[in-house]
Amino acid sequence: MGTLEGNTMSGEPKGPKRKPIAATSEMGRLMQAHFKGLDHSARTGERKVAWCNSVGPAELLRAMDFDVYFPENHGAMLGSTRTATENIPAANAIGYSPEVCSYMTSDIGAFLRNETPLLRAYGIKSVPKPDVLVYNTNQCRDVQEWFNYFARHFKVPAIGVDSPRAIVHLNEAIIGDVQFQLEALVPHLERITQEPLDKDRLAETVELSLIATRLWSDVLETATHSPSPLTFFDGTIHMGPIVVLRGTQEAVEYYDLLLKEMKDRVREGVAAVDGEQHRIYWEGMPIWGRLRTHSELFARLGCAVVASTYCNSWIFNDFDPSDPWRSMARAYSGIFITRSEEVKERYIREMLKRYSIDGIVFHDSKTCAANSNARYGMPQRIQEETGIPALVIDGDLNDLRLVSDEQLVTNIEAYVEQLGG
């Protein structure tokens, strides 16, 4: 959701050059149009602006003709441009703990300091002023607190859905509760737009999301081939449209384009990592400020990081335009992050088999407990059950003060040697 930057660790040998993906230029055009449109709406008031979390009810908001902004995407941009760390202390100074989500603290800190990577990227001076903020706590509580900060600042409503966590069985009681909460958002949103919800439009946006999410799934599935045509690091960049443009025709067309390119690579035997020796699964958040560094590190070691839980988090096969409310409730309640350890382990074991994985790296992101799955013995259990060696690395999604580059390189090199590299 950010942009790959040319960051390298001091003294580290440069790895093989990554093969550029041609569709990247089209993605850049789409992302620019998205942010320019938001900026125009916020400045002119021609369209209402809703803030939404990345696994929130974007389909509903688009159906009600909101321009939709995703602060997590902005947080990832702060991370990938390596400006997050300098902004976090400003949020700490007003009482936000250094231990809570560094997406949130870097985003609030950047706002307090009147800074944004949107200025350098698109000439946009600030994030768009919201008319409403809409969240779903399926990801974590921090999303709610994050949105509440901006709701207080801008004096606009923050409304949302309180979702259950650690779900073993996604049963009727859970789906019904979340569906009720989703439908209860409508009267609040109608008061802001002064227009009733168009049910046909809602079905249309759900269908567009379904098509786009299936295409995105097919893109990621091309990495089951060996050599893999793309890596996890490519996926973190090209997932941008499935987050910020979900529910639009533009997202559908983009992933159709990207899928064609990946299929061409498979047919022609184009490898994302030359001389692919080992196939790695990445579990957890990216370290946004080290995307390029880590991409080149693994490539230098002959490792293709071919799959992840993170990039697959925006695959919603449960969407159904004939029953939008129930299907949205099921899709948004059934994501990996909401499930129990048992369900998560079963999912990961299936992914390891499907992608012919040789090794699994768990990133324990210090300020993102909800997306860190190395804290309750999972790596050890999976290694024991599958025989696939597991490595746990310490770091963070945005706060580079919590990342030891030298230690990380040493640990990964030793791990790859263990794999036989």
VEXDREN-2710 file (C-alpha; in Angstrom, 1 decimal):
% VEXDREN-2710
k/r/px/py/pz
1/MET/0.0/0.0/0.0
2/GLY/3.0/2.2/0.0
3/THR/5.7/2.6/-2.6
4/LEU/9.0/0.7/-2.9
5/GLU/11.9/2.9/-2.1
6/GLY/15.6/2.4/-2.7
7/ASN/16.6/1.9/0.9
8/THR/19.6/-0.4/1.6
9/MET/21.4/-1.4/4.7
10/SER/24.8/0.0/5.1
11/GLY/27.5/-2.4/3.8
12/GLU/25.0/-4.9/2.4
13/PRO/25.9/-6.4/-1.0
14/LYS/23.5/-5.5/-3.6
15/GLY/21.3/-8.4/-4.8
16/PRO/20.0/-9.2/-8.3
17/LYS/17.9/-6.5/-9.9
18/ARG/14.2/-7.0/-9.5
19/LYS/12.2/-7.5/-12.7
20/PRO/9.9/-4.5/-13.1
21/ILE/6.2/-5.3/-13.4
22/ALA/4.8/-3.4/-16.4
23/ALA/1.4/-2.9/-14.8
24/THR/3.0/-0.7/-12.1
25/SER/2.7/2.4/-14.2
26/GLU/-1.1/1.9/-14.5
27/MET/-1.3/1.3/-10.8
28/GLY/0.5/4.6/-10.2
29/ARG/-2.0/6.4/-12.4
30/LEU/-4.9/4.9/-10.6
31/MET/-3.5/5.8/-7.1
32/GLN/-2.8/9.4/-8.3
33/ALA/-6.4/9.7/-9.6
34/HIS/-7.7/8.3/-6.3
35/PHE/-5.9/10.8/-4.1
36/LYS/-6.5/13.8/-6.5
37/GLY/-10.2/13.0/-6.5
38/LEU/-10.3/12.8/-2.7
39/ASP/-8.4/16.1/-2.4
40/HIS/-10.9/17.8/-4.8
41/SER/-13.9/16.5/-3.0
42/ALA/-12.5/17.6/0.4
43/ARG/-11.7/21.1/-0.9
44/THR/-14.9/21.7/-2.9
45/GLY/-17.5/19.7/-1.1
46/GLU/-18.7/18.3/-4.4
47/ARG/-18.8/14.8/-2.8
48/LYS/-18.9/13.7/0.8
49/VAL/-15.7/12.1/2.1
50/ALA/-15.8/9.0/4.3
51/TRP/-12.8/7.6/6.0
52/CYS/-12.8/3.8/6.2
53/ASN/-10.4/1.2/7.6
54/SER/-9.0/-1.3/5.0
55/VAL/-11.3/-4.1/6.0
56/GLY/-14.3/-1.9/6.6
57/PRO/-17.6/-1.5/4.7
58/ALA/-16.2/0.2/1.6
59/GLU/-18.9/-1.2/-0.6
60/LEU/-21.6/0.5/1.5
61/LEU/-19.8/3.8/1.4
62/ARG/-19.3/3.7/-2.4
63/ALA/-22.9/2.7/-2.9
64/MET/-23.9/5.9/-1.1
65/ASP/-21.6/7.9/-3.3
66/PHE/-18.9/8.8/-0.8
67/ASP/-15.3/9.4/-1.8
68/VAL/-13.5/6.9/0.4
69/TYR/-10.2/7.5/2.1
70/PHE/-8.2/4.8/3.9
71/PRO/-5.9/6.0/6.6
72/GLU/-4.1/2.7/6.8
73/ASN/-2.9/3.2/3.2
74/HIS/-1.5/6.6/4.4
75/GLY/0.1/4.9/7.3
76/ALA/1.8/2.4/4.9
77/MET/3.0/5.3/2.8
78/LEU/4.5/6.9/5.9
79/GLY/6.3/3.6/6.6
80/SER/7.6/3.0/3.1
81/THR/8.9/6.5/2.8
82/ARG/10.6/6.0/6.2
83/THR/9.0/9.2/7.6
84/ALA/6.9/7.3/10.2
85/THR/9.6/7.1/12.9
86/GLU/10.1/10.8/13.1
87/ASN/6.4/11.5/13.4
88/ILE/5.5/8.9/16.0
89/PRO/6.9/11.0/19.0
90/ALA/4.4/13.7/18.3
91/ALA/1.5/11.3/18.9
92/ASN/3.4/9.9/22.0
93/ALA/3.6/13.5/23.3
94/ILE/-0.2/13.8/23.5
95/GLY/-0.7/10.5/25.2
96/TYR/-0.7/7.8/22.6
97/SER/1.5/4.9/23.8
98/PRO/4.7/3.9/21.9
99/GLU/3.3/0.3/22.2
100/VAL/0.1/0.9/20.2
101/CYS/-0.3/0.6/16.4
102/SER/2.5/2.6/14.7
103/TYR/0.2/3.1/11.7
104/MET/-2.0/5.1/14.1
105/THR/0.8/6.9/15.9
106/SER/2.7/7.8/12.8
107/ASP/-0.5/9.0/11.1
108/ILE/-1.6/11.1/14.0
109/GLY/1.9/12.4/14.5
110/ALA/2.2/13.4/10.8
111/PHE/-1.1/15.2/11.1
112/LEU/0.1/17.1/14.2
113/ARG/3.2/18.1/12.3
114/ASN/1.3/19.0/9.2
115/GLU/3.3/16.5/7.1
116/THR/2.2/13.9/4.5
117/PRO/4.0/11.8/1.8
118/LEU/1.1/12.8/-0.4
119/LEU/2.8/16.2/-0.9
120/ARG/5.9/14.7/-2.6
121/ALA/4.0/12.0/-4.4
122/TYR/1.0/14.0/-5.7
123/GLY/1.4/17.6/-4.7
124/ILE/-1.4/17.2/-2.1
125/LYS/-0.8/19.2/1.1
126/SER/-2.9/17.3/3.6
127/VAL/-5.2/14.3/4.1
128/PRO/-8.8/14.9/3.1
129/LYS/-11.2/16.3/5.7
130/PRO/-13.8/13.7/6.5
131/ASP/-17.5/14.1/6.7
132/VAL/-17.8/10.8/8.6
133/LEU/-15.4/8.1/9.8
134/VAL/-16.5/4.4/9.5
135/TYR/-14.6/1.6/11.1
136/ASN/-14.8/-2.1/11.7
137/THR/-13.0/-3.5/14.7
138/ASN/-12.4/-6.8/13.0
139/GLN/-8.8/-5.8/12.6
140/CYS/-8.2/-4.4/16.1
141/ARG/-9.4/-1.8/18.7
142/ASP/-6.7/0.6/17.6
143/VAL/-8.6/1.4/14.4
144/GLN/-11.6/2.7/16.5
145/GLU/-9.3/4.8/18.7
146/TRP/-7.5/6.1/15.6
147/PHE/-10.8/7.2/14.0
148/ASN/-12.1/8.7/17.2
149/TYR/-9.1/11.0/17.4
150/PHE/-9.9/12.5/14.0
151/ALA/-13.6/12.6/14.7
152/ARG/-12.9/14.7/17.8
153/HIS/-10.5/16.9/15.8
154/PHE/-12.8/17.5/12.8
155/LYS/-16.0/17.4/14.9
156/VAL/-17.6/14.8/12.7
157/PRO/-19.2/11.4/13.6
158/ALA/-17.2/8.2/13.9
159/ILE/-19.5/5.2/13.5
160/GLY/-18.7/1.5/13.1
161/VAL/-19.1/-2.2/13.7
162/ASP/-17.8/-4.0/16.8
163/SER/-16.7/-7.4/15.5
164/PRO/-15.9/-10.5/17.5
165/ARG/-12.3/-11.9/17.6
166/ALA/-10.7/-15.4/18.0
167/ILE/-13.6/-17.0/16.1
168/VAL/-13.6/-20.8/16.0
169/HIS/-16.9/-21.2/14.2
170/LEU/-18.3/-18.5/12.0
171/ASN/-21.9/-19.2/13.0
172/GLU/-25.3/-17.6/12.4
173/ALA/-25.2/-15.6/15.7
174/ILE/-22.0/-13.9/14.7
175/ILE/-23.0/-13.2/11.1
176/GLY/-26.4/-12.0/12.2
177/ASP/-25.0/-9.6/14.8
178/VAL/-22.5/-8.1/12.3
179/GLN/-25.1/-7.8/9.6
180/PHE/-27.4/-5.9/12.0
181/GLN/-24.6/-3.5/12.9
182/LEU/-23.8/-2.9/9.2
183/GLU/-27.4/-2.2/8.3
184/ALA/-27.7/0.1/11.4
185/LEU/-25.0/2.4/9.8
186/VAL/-27.3/3.3/7.0
187/PRO/-29.6/5.9/8.7
188/HIS/-26.5/7.8/10.0
189/LEU/-24.9/7.8/6.6
190/GLU/-28.2/8.9/4.9
191/ARG/-28.4/11.9/7.3
192/ILE/-24.9/13.0/5.9
193/THR/-25.6/12.4/2.2
194/GLN/-29.3/13.5/2.4
195/GLU/-30.0/10.7/0.0
196/PRO/-31.4/7.2/0.6
197/LEU/-29.3/4.1/0.0
198/ASP/-29.8/2.7/-3.5
199/LYS/-30.0/-1.1/-2.9
200/ASP/-29.3/-1.9/-6.5
201/ARG/-26.1/0.3/-6.3
202/LEU/-25.1/-1.7/-3.2
203/ALA/-25.5/-5.0/-5.0
204/GLU/-23.4/-3.5/-7.9
205/THR/-20.5/-2.5/-5.6
206/VAL/-20.5/-5.8/-3.9
207/GLU/-20.4/-7.6/-7.2
208/LEU/-17.5/-5.4/-8.4
209/SER/-15.6/-6.1/-5.1
210/LEU/-16.2/-9.8/-5.7
211/ILE/-14.8/-9.8/-9.2
212/ALA/-11.8/-7.7/-8.2
213/THR/-11.1/-9.9/-5.2
214/ARG/-11.2/-13.0/-7.3
215/LEU/-8.8/-11.5/-9.8
216/TRP/-6.5/-10.5/-7.0
217/SER/-6.6/-14.1/-5.7
218/ASP/-5.8/-15.4/-9.2
219/VAL/-2.8/-13.0/-9.3
220/LEU/-1.5/-14.3/-6.0
221/GLU/-2.1/-17.9/-7.1
222/THR/0.3/-17.5/-10.0
223/ALA/3.0/-17.8/-7.3
224/THR/2.2/-21.5/-6.9
225/HIS/4.2/-22.0/-10.0
226/SER/8.0/-22.5/-9.9
227/PRO/9.7/-20.2/-10.6
228/SER/7.3/-17.8/-9.1
229/PRO/6.5/-14.7/-11.3
230/LEU/6.1/-12.4/-8.3
231/THR/7.0/-12.2/-4.6
232/PHE/5.3/-11.1/-1.4
233/PHE/7.2/-7.8/-1.8
234/ASP/5.6/-7.2/-5.2
235/GLY/2.2/-8.1/-3.6
236/THR/2.5/-5.5/-0.9
237/ILE/2.7/-2.8/-3.6
238/HIS/0.1/-4.2/-6.0
239/MET/-2.5/-4.7/-3.3
240/GLY/-3.0/-0.9/-3.3
241/PRO/-6.1/-0.9/-5.6
242/ILE/-7.8/-3.9/-3.8
243/VAL/-7.7/-1.7/-0.7
244/VAL/-8.4/1.8/-1.9
245/LEU/-10.5/1.0/-5.0
246/ARG/-12.5/-2.0/-3.9
247/GLY/-16.0/-1.8/-5.3
248/THR/-15.0/0.0/-8.5
249/GLN/-14.7/-0.9/-12.1
250/GLU/-11.1/0.5/-12.1
251/ALA/-10.0/-2.1/-9.6
252/VAL/-11.5/-4.9/-11.7
253/GLU/-9.7/-3.6/-14.9
254/TYR/-6.4/-3.2/-13.0
255/TYR/-6.3/-6.8/-11.7
256/ASP/-7.4/-8.1/-15.1
257/LEU/-4.3/-6.3/-16.5
258/LEU/-2.0/-7.5/-13.8
259/LEU/-3.2/-11.1/-14.0
260/LYS/-2.6/-11.2/-17.8
261/GLU/1.0/-10.1/-17.1
262/MET/1.6/-12.7/-14.4
263/LYS/0.1/-15.4/-16.7
264/ASP/2.5/-14.3/-19.4
265/ARG/5.4/-14.6/-17.0
266/VAL/4.4/-18.1/-16.0
267/ARG/4.1/-19.2/-19.6
268/GLU/7.4/-17.7/-20.5
269/GLY/9.2/-19.0/-17.3
270/VAL/10.0/-15.5/-16.1
271/ALA/11.2/-15.7/-12.5
272/ALA/10.8/-12.9/-9.9
273/VAL/14.0/-14.3/-8.3
274/ASP/16.6/-15.7/-10.7
275/GLY/17.8/-19.1/-9.7
276/GLU/15.0/-19.6/-7.2
277/GLN/16.3/-22.2/-4.6
278/HIS/13.9/-21.8/-1.7
279/ARG/10.3/-20.8/-1.4
280/ILE/9.4/-18.8/1.7
281/TYR/6.1/-17.9/3.3
282/TRP/5.9/-14.6/5.2
283/GLU/3.5/-14.5/8.1
284/GLY/2.7/-11.1/9.5
285/MET/2.9/-7.5/8.5
286/PRO/5.6/-6.1/6.1
287/ILE/8.3/-3.9/7.6
288/TRP/7.3/-1.1/5.3
289/GLY/10.5/0.9/5.6
290/ARG/12.6/-2.1/4.5
291/LEU/10.6/-3.5/1.6
292/ARG/13.3/-3.1/-1.0
293/THR/16.1/-4.1/1.4
294/HIS/14.3/-7.3/2.3
295/SER/13.3/-8.1/-1.2
296/GLU/16.9/-7.8/-2.3
297/LEU/18.2/-9.7/0.7
298/PHE/16.0/-12.7/0.1
299/ALA/16.8/-12.6/-3.7
300/ARG/20.5/-12.5/-3.0
301/LEU/20.1/-15.6/-0.9
302/GLY/18.2/-17.4/-3.7
303/CYS/14.9/-17.2/-1.8
304/ALA/11.6/-16.3/-3.3
305/VAL/9.1/-15.1/-0.7
306/VAL/6.1/-16.4/-2.7
307/ALA/3.1/-16.2/-0.3
308/SER/1.8/-14.5/2.8
309/THR/-1.1/-14.2/5.0
310/TYR/-1.1/-10.4/4.7
311/CYS/-1.6/-10.0/0.9
312/ASN/-4.4/-12.7/1.0
313/SER/-6.3/-10.7/3.6
314/TRP/-8.1/-8.8/0.8
315/ILE/-9.7/-11.9/-0.7
316/PHE/-13.4/-11.9/0.0
317/ASN/-15.0/-14.9/-1.8
318/ASP/-18.0/-14.7/0.4
319/PHE/-19.3/-11.5/-1.3
320/ASP/-22.7/-12.2/-3.0
321/PRO/-24.5/-9.4/-4.8
322/SER/-27.8/-11.3/-4.5
323/ASP/-27.5/-11.0/-0.6
324/PRO/-25.1/-8.1/0.0
325/TRP/-25.7/-7.5/3.7
326/ARG/-25.3/-11.1/4.8
327/SER/-22.4/-11.7/2.5
328/MET/-20.6/-8.5/3.7
329/ALA/-21.1/-9.6/7.3
330/ARG/-19.7/-13.1/6.5
331/ALA/-16.8/-11.8/4.5
332/TYR/-15.6/-9.2/7.0
333/SER/-16.1/-11.5/10.0
334/GLY/-14.2/-14.4/8.4
335/ILE/-10.9/-12.8/7.7
336/PHE/-7.7/-14.4/9.0
337/ILE/-7.1/-11.8/11.7
338/THR/-10.5/-12.5/13.4
339/ARG/-10.0/-16.3/13.7
340/SER/-8.8/-18.5/16.5
341/GLU/-5.2/-19.9/16.7
342/GLU/-6.6/-23.3/15.6
343/VAL/-8.2/-21.9/12.5
344/LYS/-5.1/-19.8/11.7
345/GLU/-2.8/-22.7/12.0
346/ARG/-5.0/-24.8/9.7
347/TYR/-5.0/-22.1/7.1
348/ILE/-1.2/-21.6/7.2
349/ARG/-0.6/-25.4/6.9
350/GLU/-2.8/-25.4/3.8
351/MET/-0.9/-22.4/2.3
352/LEU/2.5/-24.1/3.0
353/LYS/1.4/-27.1/1.0
354/ARG/-0.3/-25.2/-1.8
355/TYR/2.7/-23.0/-2.5
356/SER/5.3/-25.8/-2.0
357/ILE/7.0/-23.8/0.9
358/ASP/10.4/-24.7/2.2
359/GLY/10.5/-22.2/5.1
360/ILE/8.2/-19.8/7.0
361/VAL/9.2/-16.4/8.5
362/PHE/7.1/-15.0/11.3
363/HIS/7.4/-11.2/11.7
364/ASP/6.6/-10.3/15.3
365/SER/5.6/-6.7/14.8
366/LYS/5.9/-5.1/18.2
367/THR/3.1/-2.5/17.8
368/CYS/0.7/-4.8/16.0
369/ALA/-0.2/-7.6/18.3
370/ALA/-3.3/-8.5/16.3
371/ASN/-1.2/-9.2/13.2
372/SER/1.6/-11.0/15.0
373/ASN/1.1/-14.7/15.3
374/ALA/4.4/-15.7/16.9
375/ARG/3.4/-15.1/20.5
376/TYR/1.5/-18.2/21.5
377/GLY/3.7/-21.0/20.3
378/MET/2.4/-21.1/16.7
379/PRO/5.8/-21.2/14.9
380/GLN/6.9/-24.1/17.1
381/ARG/3.7/-26.1/16.5
382/ILE/3.7/-25.5/12.8
383/GLN/7.3/-26.6/12.5
384/GLU/6.6/-29.7/14.5
385/GLU/3.5/-30.6/12.5
386/THR/4.9/-29.9/9.0
387/GLY/8.7/-30.3/9.4
388/ILE/9.1/-26.9/7.7
389/PRO/11.6/-24.7/9.6
390/ALA/10.2/-21.6/11.1
391/LEU/12.1/-18.3/11.9
392/VAL/10.8/-15.5/14.1
393/ILE/12.1/-12.0/13.4
394/ASP/11.5/-9.0/15.6
395/GLY/10.5/-5.7/14.0
396/ASP/7.6/-3.4/13.4
397/LEU/5.4/-2.3/10.5
398/ASN/6.4/1.4/10.8
399/ASP/8.6/2.2/13.8
400/LEU/12.2/1.5/12.5
401/ARG/13.6/2.1/16.0
402/LEU/12.2/-1.4/16.7
403/VAL/14.1/-3.0/13.8
404/SER/17.7/-4.2/14.2
405/ASP/18.9/-4.4/10.6
406/GLU/22.2/-6.2/11.4
407/GLN/20.5/-8.8/13.6
408/LEU/17.8/-9.4/11.1
409/VAL/20.3/-10.0/8.2
410/THR/22.4/-12.3/10.4
411/ASN/19.3/-14.3/11.4
412/ILE/17.9/-14.6/7.9
413/GLU/21.3/-15.6/6.5
414/ALA/21.7/-18.3/9.2
415/TYR/18.2/-19.5/8.5
416/VAL/18.7/-19.9/4.8
417/GLU/21.9/-21.8/5.5
418/GLN/19.8/-24.1/7.6
419/LEU/17.5/-24.6/4.6
420/GLY/20.5/-25.7/2.6
421/GLY/21.2/-22.4/0.8
END
